[in-house]
């Protein structure tokens, strides 16, 4: 649904030559006369759609087993796109700003740097045929790249659970926003680390912690997807 929203709202506005409509949902979005920044933003949005589709496909074991060459080329494309989208995001957040003030700016920047590190490590281990390490870093890259998605669905889940914008703030700089600016990628990353450690050193406690983390994350994200679809994405497509 997120991809449909990106293409259906941002893409449709661009095709209609009305990029100023992006500013309905973006802070520091389209700027008249700001050619370089506008091109970076457009590329960032397009790459977001590509990477949202490509990431889950790379995690399908059957694809790796039956179409290894396709998996490799899709992986290269994914890593390069992850690097470019991170650089574009860093450029935009420090030249055009973002909602949420400094907490969001710093949170997005840390996320971007972590994506760059994870993507480079995934590429290096793949090139060296260290497949297990490559798999771990590739999964970390996927989680970190998905930070913007986790932020949106987590935010809507929080609003639905509290039946209102508790801790959001009038200027989108409330305590929950400041917390979730970092938690949107660090919390899923922590669950991934628990999952990988449970694989390395199986124990009842480790398995229980991993299962609990996955269940909580799945329930919260499921609730958030419903909220984001009904409250954020579908209204922009109608």
VOGU-3710 file (C-alpha; in Angstrom, 3 decimals, decimal comma):
1> xxxxxxxxxx> 0,000/0,000/0,000  2,921/2,345/0,749  4,213/1,914/-2,812  0,737/2,585/-4,223  0,638/5,757/-2,134  4,060/6,933/-3,336  3,215/6,365/-6,987  -0,435/7,384/-6,740  0,151/10,639/-4,878  3,696/11,857/-5,553
11> xxxxxxxxxx> 3,923/10,236/-8,979  0,520/11,467/-10,081  1,324/15,008/-8,933  4,579/14,945/-10,903  2,902/13,616/-14,058  0,235/16,313/-13,734  3,039/18,889/-13,395  1,797/19,862/-9,970  4,766/18,989/-7,722  3,707/21,741/-5,336
21> xxxxxxxxxx> 1,056/19,268/-4,130  3,883/17,354/-2,447  3,946/20,138/0,135  0,529/19,023/1,379  2,352/16,255/3,258  6,034/17,233/3,208  7,909/19,874/5,177  10,607/21,378/2,972  9,226/19,540/-0,062  8,953/21,144/-3,480
31> xxxxxxxxxx> 10,583/24,584/-3,714  9,897/26,725/-6,773  13,201/27,391/-8,529  15,142/24,924/-6,369  16,106/22,639/-9,241  18,787/20,533/-7,547  16,838/20,008/-4,350  13,660/19,192/-6,255  15,478/16,638/-8,407  17,009/15,051/-5,305
41> xxxxxxxxxx> 13,562/14,878/-3,700  11,992/13,333/-6,817  14,792/10,763/-7,040  14,409/10,011/-3,330  10,682/9,341/-3,734  11,186/7,156/-6,808  13,917/5,148/-5,084  11,662/4,729/-2,040  9,119/2,956/-4,241  11,803/0,774/-5,845
51> xxxxxxxxxx> 13,383/-0,227/-2,562  10,032/-0,933/-0,876  9,239/-3,448/-3,621  12,728/-4,900/-3,990  13,536/-5,481/-0,328  10,907/-8,128/0,471  11,666/-9,937/-2,810  15,302/-10,337/-1,768  14,245/-12,094/1,427  12,377/-14,878/-0,402
61> xxxxxxxxxx> 14,484/-18,084/-0,038  12,982/-19,647/-3,174  14,213/-16,725/-5,264  17,756/-17,175/-4,006  17,616/-20,920/-4,599  16,035/-20,943/-8,061  17,237/-17,671/-9,571  20,584/-16,890/-7,992  21,743/-14,543/-10,749  18,503/-12,567/-10,513
71> xxxxxxxxxx> 18,920/-12,411/-6,744  22,465/-11,088/-7,144  21,539/-8,371/-9,637  18,499/-7,353/-7,629  20,720/-7,276/-4,558  23,244/-5,002/-6,242  20,450/-2,720/-7,359  18,971/-2,716/-3,865  22,282/-1,871/-2,171  23,096/0,930/-4,615
81> xxxxxxxxxx> 19,574/2,313/-4,233  19,838/2,133/-0,432  23,080/4,121/-0,535  21,667/6,732/-2,914  18,398/7,111/-1,022  20,320/7,612/2,235  22,557/10,272/0,712  19,503/11,993/-0,770  17,729/11,869/2,579  20,726/13,348/4,396
91> xxxxxxxxxx> 20,957/16,128/1,815  17,282/17,006/2,125  17,066/16,914/5,896  20,027/19,281/6,301  19,205/21,646/3,432  15,409/21,760/3,569  14,609/20,678/7,094  11,981/18,287/8,374  8,985/18,162/10,671  9,827/17,481/14,292
101> xxxxxxxxxx> 12,820/19,772/14,632  16,266/18,682/15,773  15,178/15,317/17,181  13,857/14,214/13,800  16,815/15,719/11,953  19,349/13,881/14,107  17,295/10,677/14,163  16,990/10,612/10,376  20,699/11,369/10,026  21,740/8,503/12,298
111> xxxxxxxxxx> 19,401/6,201/10,390  20,973/7,326/7,110  24,514/6,728/8,346  23,586/3,272/9,672  22,046/2,408/6,286  25,293/3,386/4,549  27,349/1,230/6,922  25,039/-1,794/6,666  24,760/-1,541/2,872  28,526/-1,351/2,384
121> xxxxxxxxxx> 29,086/-4,295/4,740  26,422/-6,374/2,957  28,130/-5,680/-0,399  31,632/-6,461/0,929  30,619/-9,775/2,482  28,720/-10,784/-0,659  31,748/-9,984/-2,823  33,946/-12,068/-0,501  31,434/-14,965/-0,577  30,894/-14,733/3,172
131> xxxxxxxxxx> 27,239/-15,537/2,653  26,125/-15,835/6,277  27,599/-12,450/7,195  26,203/-10,978/3,992  22,737/-12,264/4,908  22,910/-10,639/8,328  24,027/-7,271/7,023  21,486/-7,436/4,187  18,708/-8,022/6,718  20,005/-5,106/8,789
141> xxxxxxxxxx> 20,012/-2,936/5,665  16,408/-3,892/4,956  15,331/-3,057/8,514  17,144/0,283/8,518  15,897/1,306/5,076  12,371/0,542/6,283  12,755/3,099/9,082  10,566/5,661/7,319  7,835/3,031/6,917  8,160/1,941/10,555
151> xxxxxxxxxx> 7,912/5,586/11,612  4,614/6,126/9,829  2,882/2,925/10,852  4,245/3,133/14,397  2,990/6,692/14,710  -0,499/5,722/13,562  -0,507/2,682/15,861  0,356/4,950/18,800  -2,437/7,384/17,909  -4,953/4,544/17,564
161> xxxxxxxxxx> -3,932/2,910/20,857  -4,221/6,240/22,713  -7,311/7,295/20,746  -5,674/10,611/19,970  -2,331/12,356/19,309  -0,940/11,892/22,814  2,671/13,074/23,020  2,730/14,284/19,409  2,810/18,023/20,118  1,349/20,964/18,233
171> xxxxxxxxxx> 4,549/21,355/16,205  5,147/17,613/15,837  7,910/17,744/18,439  6,247/16,064/21,402  7,912/13,392/23,568  6,615/10,448/21,534  7,857/11,965/18,275  11,295/12,566/19,813  11,383/8,979/21,066  10,070/7,401/17,857
181> xxxxxxxxxx> 12,503/9,396/15,703  15,094/6,877/16,940  12,892/3,977/17,998  11,399/3,525/14,521  14,593/1,828/13,360  16,388/0,904/16,589  13,470/-1,158/17,961  13,101/-3,338/14,814  16,896/-3,612/14,650  16,952/-4,866/18,250
191> xxxxxxxxxx> 14,379/-7,538/17,357  16,555/-8,601/14,414  19,594/-8,887/16,689  17,588/-11,030/19,123  16,487/-13,228/16,220  20,044/-13,705/14,937  21,420/-14,418/18,408  18,668/-16,959/19,013  19,812/-18,711/15,830  23,452/-18,686/16,926
201> xxxxxxxxxx> 22,897/-19,721/20,540  19,502/-21,388/20,872  18,078/-21,265/24,377  14,560/-21,238/25,801  15,023/-17,679/27,090  16,432/-16,431/23,798  13,660/-18,048/21,798  11,016/-16,631/24,132  12,471/-13,114/23,933  12,668/-13,307/20,151
211> xxxxxxxxxx> 9,126/-14,627/19,832  7,800/-11,940/22,178  9,587/-9,210/20,247  8,284/-10,467/16,916  4,719/-10,796/18,209  4,670/-7,283/19,680  6,267/-5,771/16,577  3,867/-7,607/14,261  0,773/-6,578/16,231  1,825/-2,943/16,492
221> xxxxxxxxxx> 2,823/-2,735/12,845  -0,380/-4,470/11,748  -2,453/-1,936/13,672  -0,332/0,872/12,265  -0,745/-0,314/8,683  -4,521/-0,187/9,070  -4,307/3,278/10,593  -1,851/4,616/8,022  -3,859/3,184/5,139  -7,147/4,653/6,339
231> xxxxxxxx> -5,796/7,893/7,783  -2,815/8,828/5,628  -2,527/6,945/2,351  -6,022/6,291/0,995  -7,283/9,849/1,617  -4,448/11,167/-0,577  -5,422/8,832/-3,398  -9,093/9,787/-3,525
//
